[in-house]
Structure formats: C-alpha cells, structure tokens
Amino acid sequence: MAEEARKARFTKTQELVYEMKVAEVMTKNVVTVEPETRMSELREVLRSHRISGTPVVSQGRLVGIISIEDFINWLASGPQQATVGDRMTRDVTTIYDDEPLVHVVSRLDRHGYGRLPVLQRDEQKLVGVVTKGDIVAGLLHKLEIGYQEEEIHRYRASHIFEDIIADRTTLVFKYRVVGKDFREAGSGATRFKKTLSRLGIDPRIRRRAAIIAYEAEMNIVIYSEGGELVAKVESGQITIEARDTGPGIADVELAFTPGYSTAAEWVRELGFGAGMGLCNIKECADETHLDSVVGKGTRLEARIAI
C-alpha cells in the first residue's frame, strides 16, 4: 500500500512540466543592455522596468548577465567610469526554447537562480527569459485551457467502448521516434498522454504513464538512431514498450544508477542526458524490464496496473 501511495503522488503539474516546452511560458519581450552601456545608465534601466537584472547582448547574441548585485558592488567600490561589459557575469547558464520545462526547474534549483536566458538552438540568439513566475503562470494557463478542451474530447472517446463487443479488448498505439531529433523529442509521449486522457484513464495513472513514455522516448532520441514507442491499453494494465537499434547497454544494472549517463558531451551541452531517465521510469512503473544487446539495440518494457 505504501508503494501504491508513493506512485500516486505524481500530479497534473508534474505531468505538464514534462510535456510543455520553455517557449510556451518564457517572457519574449526581454529588456536588454549592451556591453557598451555605462554602469551609471544601468540604474535607470533597472528602476524603470522594475527588474533586478538583465541579459547583455551584442548583435542579438547573449554575452553576459548584469544584476542589481553587480550594480551595488560597483557603487560600493566608489563609482568609476565603467561599462556593463566591465562588470557583467560572462559565464551564463542558459536553456533552449525547445527544451521541456522539467529542465528549467532542475537548473533553477541546482544553481539557485531566479531566471534563465533562453536561446534559439540553431542561431544561438537570445529569444526570451524564463523565471519561476513564468513557469507557474504558464502551468496555470495550460491547466485551465487543457481542462476545457479535454472534457469535450474525453466524452467522445470514452463512448468508443460502448460499441465494442469482445471478451478482451486491447488498444495499441505506435509512435515513431527519430534519433537525435531534439525538436520533436517528446511529441509521441505528449500524444499518448492526450489519448489516455480522452479514454478517461484515471489522472494518477495517466501522469505516471506520460512520464514513462517521455523518458523512454528521450532515451531513444539521445542514445540511438531511432526506434519506436508502443503503448498497449487493456483491461487491468497499460504497457509501454520502447525499442531501438542503438548501441545497446553493456551494464543494465549500472544504467539504473541515478546520475549515470553515457550521453555524448554535445548531447549534455544541449541540456539532455542527465542520467535520470531510467530511474524516473522505474519510479513510475509497477514493473520494469530492460533487455539490451551491445551493438544491436535495447528493448524497455514498463507496466502500470489499472
């Protein structure tokens, strides 16, 4: 019972944090300054816009961050003729607009920041800023809109079973996953989650299934050339299977260790491959099976009892 209660803790908000992208909640109209801006001018920028810091950009590209703390330190040192470029922080933690919100939450907590600059992946240009307030507002809006839309679809889909006559019915959903395609990564899990909602699956079960599907799909994207996500919904259980033709896993037991990852460095730089995917899947599932052959591929199966 304790195990069952623990798995039921997953909320609608946690589900959306996996589903929504940074671009959906970020502030797009960002106040910025240039490296050549004088520190004496920064006071009015911060005061007039009621902000505690701002990105520093040059030709549309992020080169640093200047905060009110930097401004106060400049004042305390005896105001000298200085530019923002002289006092700004150059080593800036950023996030891409196509990353899931779960990555933002993780980085804000890990670094203790109040905001993160958002970059467009291809051109590396600043396109927004995301704060904890943006995340909360975006989630609330999504919850409101999603409820109204899904009530209509759920009514329609749930009536499908009234016309089915069989001793046993299994619905099978397949989603193709393209390796290294981070733009579409997670789309299969999102569609599956919406389908479960429309079928009237209990929200607590649906949230766990959505997280499993997302993490499984991301593993295919990160570690293989592609594969397939297959979900089966039947009386009594949901089975989610992820198959790929990737390099395989040499040590399956080690792969379930929190933080363990074999993701390439360039993948980590994109904000993926933190080594928590399989752990999250095991946490959400009632049963987890992982079979892998080095050089051939991997098959993951996770089951949730309904």
BELFENQUI-V851607 format. One record per helix or strand of 3 or more residues. SS is the DSSP state (alpha for helix, beta for strand). FROM is the first residue (numbers start at 1). TO is the last residue. Records with the same first field share a line. If there is no record, write none. Layout:
# BELFENQUI-V851607
SS = FROM-TO / FROM-TO
This chain:
# BELFENQUI-V851607
alpha = 2-7 / 12-19 / 22-24 / 39-49 / 68-76 / 84-87 / 101-111 / 132-163 / 187-198 / 203-223 / 252-255 / 265-269 / 277-284
beta = 53-58 / 61-67 / 94-96 / 115-119 / 125-131 / 170-178 / 226-234 / 237-244 / 287-293 / 297-305
